[in-house]
């Protein structure tokens, strides 16, 4: 079912410990090959054996899609100011069904931009065997509801 | 001119302070829109105004392409074990011509995998006005030439 009326989140709506899940995305042999071709990546390299696994930048791009479609919907869209600690602990292969689970680690008002808050969110991308295939910690700028600080 | 005989680098060939440059990639309105469509990204959000800028995951994917094609060519391909400190200090827009410049920060033998070394490399993606549009520090696994440790 498509959610036509997503709830937009303001800084005040987001608390440490909050969790957001996503739908799923299925990776295919064709989609792995298409990404490799478009971004000029070699067909096989030291990290990607005969049974070709997905490029890590493809896994990151799928994760962004799942994140945008998840319950974590800051008003105005996801405005990332950076990512720390991006890892790919397990390979992604054709047939894998991916989903994400995000947890808010920390929230704080921005000092330089008082109309915004900064939310530190840890996003884990999992396959259908529940193994993590990507982990990252992102810093996201989220608008504050209150206009008194604007 | 296509370089048909790239030099493959082993751990022993890579020293702190070494720099590697790349060719260029031109971003177009069509390529920005195609990536957004493929990865289900909203057409405009808080971080991407009317003159649509490229998705950060698209900038990261272009960077991976430039990196793979650059002089930094570990034997067996680029096998990343992770990325720290990924930032997008300036937007990328249609017409921008991107290139990368990488600098080796640190090299060390892997303790858990003695046939490999770990190279910490800082890659800055620049536009044609020399402004940084992405910065990242990656940890790359590079095979050692000497087989005595294998």
Interface residues (C-beta under 8 A of the other chain):
Chain A: X35 X39 X40 X41 X42 X44 X45 X46 X47 X48 X55 X56 X57 X58 X60 X61 X62 X64 X65 X68 X69 X74 X75 X76 X77 X78 X79 X80 X81 X82 X83 X84 X85 X86 X87 X88 X141 X143
Chain B: X35 X39 X40 X41 X42 X44 X45 X46 X47 X48 X55 X56 X57 X58 X60 X61 X62 X64 X65 X68 X69 X74 X75 X76 X77 X78 X79 X80 X81 X82 X83 X84 X85 X86 X87 X88 X141 X143
